[in-house]
């Protein structure tokens, strides 16, 4: 059975390591078995999470290894071609796009930033610091049972309003900072905590394209805001560096 060709990404550095090249673009690829990556076989393997994790880690490490030496356009996991000719056809068809991305990614890395909040801790912080809620508490303490019921409902509505306002304020503040800091920002869908393993509710999820120096500034910003956000029950999580997947249209 003829081998297949697994394409990790595209680089501009033709060399002995990346000999398959055309018009200034080189393919980062390797031959793989059709028994493992053929259309029917891969559908079966994708049901095996141990296999998937192993191959995804390999994919990631290869791109990081290349990215430490030169700019690379990462392709999505499982990009398999039937021949070297079909890879060259891809380079020719999308050559202008790949060259533009390589110029954009030169000296850059992708970092992820997420904001999470713990609803219970955030509510406690707001109740301790919001004058309007303290005023309602004083009214409740001296009210009749019927009045107290209505006041408690008003307090609950006010707490929801203040929570929404505070989260919007923090989201806007952080997003404006990273937008100004970064070369490019990709706003992603907020993650499901049951899938991410992260405690709390995600209310901002962005990918940042930054230089090493900008990444250092991001780390400083994270440390500077840690105390204030923690008091509110909010956490700012930064991860990276990654190959710049979020800035490539992989279909």
N, C-alpha and C positions, 0 to 999 in steps of 0.2 A: 504494500500500500504506500502510495506517494506521501511524503511528509507535507505538513502544512506550515505556514509561516505566521508566527505570533508577533504582532507589531506593538511594541511598548510606546514608542513616540517618535518624534521627528526632531532632528538637530541639523545645524548648518555645518558641522565639523566632520567632513569625510576623512576617514583614516583607515588604518588596518582593522580597527575595531568595528568601524561602520563603513564597509566597502560598498554597500548598495546605495548609490547616490545618483542624483541627476540635477542639473541646473542649480547647484549650490545647496541642495538639500540632501540629507542622509537619513536612512532608516535605522532605527534602533530595534532590532528584531532578532529572533532565533527560530530555528526549525523545531517543530513539535510534532508529536505523533497524532495521526488521525484517529487512532484508537482512544486518545484522551481528549482531543479538541475538535474532532469531527462534529457535525451538526447534531447527530443523534446521541453521540457519546457525551457531549458537553451538557446536554439537557439532563442526562442521567446524573452526571457528576455534580451539577448545580444543586441537587437535592442533598448532597453530602457536605455538611457545613465544615467538617474538618478539611476536606479537599479544597473547598472554596477559600477558607481562611489561609491555607498554605499558599495557594496560588495568588491570592490578593496581596499577601505580604511580599511574595517574590516580585510581583509586578511593581509594588510600591518601592521596594529596595532598589530595583534596577533603575527606576526613574530618578531616585534620590542620588544614586551613584553617578549617573550621567550628569545630573543637574549640578553636582559639586564641581564638575569640570567645565561645563558649557551650558548655554541656554537650551532648553528642550521643551517641545510641545507635547504634553502627555496625551496619550490616547486612552480611552476607557478600557477597563478590564475586559478581556475576552475578544480583543480585536484580532481576528484570525483571517488570513488570506490563503488562497489556493496556490499562489505562485509568487515568485519575485517580480514577475512582470506586472501582476495586479497591484503590487505595492508601488512600483514605479509609476503606474497609471494614476494612483492616488496622489503621488507627489506632483505629477504634472497637472492634474485637475485642480488641486487645491494649493498649488505652489505659491500663488500670490498671498493667500490667507496665511499659510505657514510662515512665510518670510516676514510678514507683518507681525505675527505673534512672537516670533523669535526675537525680533528687534524690541518688542514691548517687554519680553521676559528677561532680556539681558541684564544680569546683575540683580534680579528680583526673585522673591520667594512668595509663596502664598502662606498666610497665617489666618487662622480662624479665631473669631471672637464671639462669645455668647454671654448674654446676661440672663441670670435666673433669679427668681425670688421665691422665698418661703412665705406663703400666705399668712400663716399664723404669726410669724415674727414681724412681718411687715405691718400687720394690723396692730400688733402690740406697740410698735414704734409710733405709728400714727396716733393711736389713742393717747400715748404719753406726751406727744408734742403738738397736737392740734388743739388750739384754743377753743374752736367751735364745739369740739366733742367734750372738752372739759366743762364748758358751759352747760351743755345738755345733761351731763352727769349730775351737775349741781341741781338742775331743775328736776331731774328724775328722783333724786333723793328726797325732795320735799313735796312730791306730787302725790295725788291720790292714785289708786290702782288703775283707774281708767285713763287718767292723764299720763301716768307712767308708761302704759302700754303704747300710747300714741307717740310719746317722746322717744321711747326705745326704737320704734319703727323709724322715726325721723333720724335717729342716731345711726341706725343701720344703713339707711339710704345715704347719709352724709359720709359715712365711712367708705362705702363703695365709690362714691364720687371722688373723695380725696385719694383713694388708692389708685384709681384710674389716672387721675391727674399726676400723681407722683411717678407712676410707671412711665407715662408718656414723657414727662420731664426728663427722667433719667435716660430713657431710650434716645430722646432727641439730643441730649447733651453728649452722650457717648458717640452716637452716630455722627454728629457734626465734627467731633474731634478726629475720629478715624478717617472721615471723608477728607478732611484737610491734610491729615498726615500721609495718607496713602496715595500711590499712583493710580489705583483703581479700587473700587469697592463693589462687591456683589452681595446684594441683599437676598438672603436665603429664607426658605420657609422655616418657621419655628419648629423645633424638634419635639417629639413626643418623649417625655421623661421615662416612660416605660421601655422605650427602645434605646435611649441614650445611656441609661443607667445613672443619670444625674438626678439628684434630689432637687425638687423645686420645679417651678414653671418657667419655661424658656420664653422670654419676651423680646429678645433681639438675637439674631443669628446672621453674622456677616462674614464674608471672605475678603481678605485684604491682600492686595498686591503691593509689596513693600521691598525696599532695599534692606541690607543688614543694619544700616544705621537707623532706618525708620523702625525696624523691629526692636532695636534697643530702646528707642523712644517709647514704643508701645509698652515695653516691660516697665519702664519708669512710671508711665501713666497708671499702669495696673497697680503698682505698689503705692503710688500716691493716693489713689482712690479707695484702697482696700479697707481702711478703717471706717470711713464714712459709710460706704456701701454695706459693710458687714453689720454695722449698727442697725441698719434698716432691714436686714434680712435679705440683702441683695448680694449676689456674687458675680464677678466678672471673670470669666474663664478664657484663657488664651491658649491656643494650640498651634504647633508648627515647628519648623517649617515643612511645607508640603510642596510637591510639584503643583504648578498652577492649574489644576483641573477646572476650577470654577470659572476660569476665564477663557475656556475653549468650548466651542460648540461641537460636541461629539455626537450630535443627533440624538 
